[in-house]
Amino acid sequence: MSFIVENTSSGGDFTPVPPGLHLARCYRIVDLGTQTTEFMGETKHQRKIMLGWELHGKDDAGNDLNTQRGDPLAIFKNYTLSWNEKANLRNDLQGWRNKPFSEDEMRRFDISSVLGAWCMLNVIERPGKNGKMYSNVGSIAPVPSVVKQAGLPQPHNDIQLFRLAEPDYDLFETFGKGLKEKIQASPEWQAVQAKKGSQKPDKAPPSGFDDMEDDLPF
């Protein structure tokens, strides 16, 4: 399966994430379901997930990486749920753990194991289709030992995992309009809603996470 990374955007009161290398903690994974994308006249239907990180530290001017409300800036990246050799999900996770996945690990890796894990995000700016510049996660690396020894910051956000197999509707209501619409457009969401309020199904629609058995320490 080919792999396309969709546009990403910085969070937190629309305060842009400055480019550079930032200490970050993964706090959110969202199952986006099957999304339809078009590229050069070709239509594809691909299972997508979104990862979100809170950022800690300061910018080049010495200002805290915070929103106007004082919360850590957040940044998100959408991935195709694929273990293809060239897939960005696989490449980013391997960069994060600083070693490649074995075939056995890929058969049993649980993507939710990255929740709460710290990393270094290389944030770069890229122009969007509208000509505006947006902050994007360019690559992921492990936290250097010297940073760990100095002590990691106190986590800010609660861990958030949204799975279409068992939707957390309270969490869903905290999402922005664009993210809600993306999820609602997926056939997995529509299937769950069609069964909601009726007889409980024997088996929920696959989430894309269920075939990844047992956590692998990340």
Buried (B, 14 or more C-beta within 10 A) or exposed (E): EEBBBBEBBBBBEEBBBBBEEBBBBBBBBBBBBBBEBEEEEEEBEBBBBBBBBBBBBEBEEEEEBBBEEEBBBBBBBBBBBBBEEEBBBBBBBEBBBEEEBEEEEBEEBBBBBBBEBBBBBBBEEEEEEEEEEBBBBBBBBBBEEEBEEEEEEEBBBEEBBBBBBEBEEEBBEEBEEEBBEBBEBBBBBEBBEEEEEEEEEEEBBEBBBEEBEEEBEB
